[in-house]
Amino acid sequence: YLRSQNARPEDYTAYLLENMAGSEPTAEEKTVKEPVTIKNSKYLCWEGVLPKRKRKSGDKGVVVYSRKVFIGGVPWDVTEEQLRKAFGEFGNFFVQWPTRESTSSSQVRIKGYLYLIFDHEANVESMINQIRSSGQESNGGSVTFNYRIQCNRNKHVQIVPWLISDNYLELPSTTPQSELRTVFVGGLHGKLYAQALFDIFDSLFGAVVTVKIDTDEYNYPTGSGSVTFSSMKSYIKAITANYVEVKTSTFGPKLIEIQHFMEDKTCSLCDVMPGKKFCKTECFDYFCEGCWKKHHVPNSNHKSVTRFHKGTQLEATS
């Protein structure tokens, strides 16, 4: 009906949500909290205190840290020799110096922070235990530790370890796999862990069952992830929001991007060609290039997310 009336995408989304409202809520939807919004913001916002991080990880409940550790507040002129003198007692490591592209296309070192990558997870735990016992921890000891290093001038640096258990969170759900809906989230802060991301999205949209943080080869977060919902209603709310602004005492305001998570599926019409396009405003389904053009009128209100190759997606309006 709405398509025949040339309705706007937001009208169609509102129609879907309104017609879903009368259905029996899932167990996850019954626990939805009211979103916390911030005035004078153009984005849907969440403001509050992040939940306490769990220290247990691994099959036997032992603490397991990523071998990669963030070191912040580093003097601009610190040398690798000074870093080895400060952290060498905890084990062997190599330094990962962050870089960026310059105007001349050459790599320029970013100053102020770096990463230490130890040989073993136990090296990181030994470091954290020693720092904690000496009373140099802050923020409850589970997020940031203060540590003084000897360089050209004495300075406290911040040590931010990462628990591998913070990469994934899943709740039991009776929803069939075929009915689960997943969104891609980008722009995640380095201190935003799975439990926190779960609480934020569940309070805003409801029905969250799984949260996954994307990681590198060291099980360290890369700034993106995915959130899975057991309800189409919650999924549409998240996709429609497009962005969520997070404000918490742990870190400053951070904008999280929300897009449909592109899966490897065939076209919903021909069921033969790869479904490289996903209609995120009206159809909520996958299409190949040919079927997309046949099914969608040019200059219509349909918006797609397009997969160019595995692991890459780009929002486009068609």
Disulfide bonds with the S-S distance in Angstrom:
none
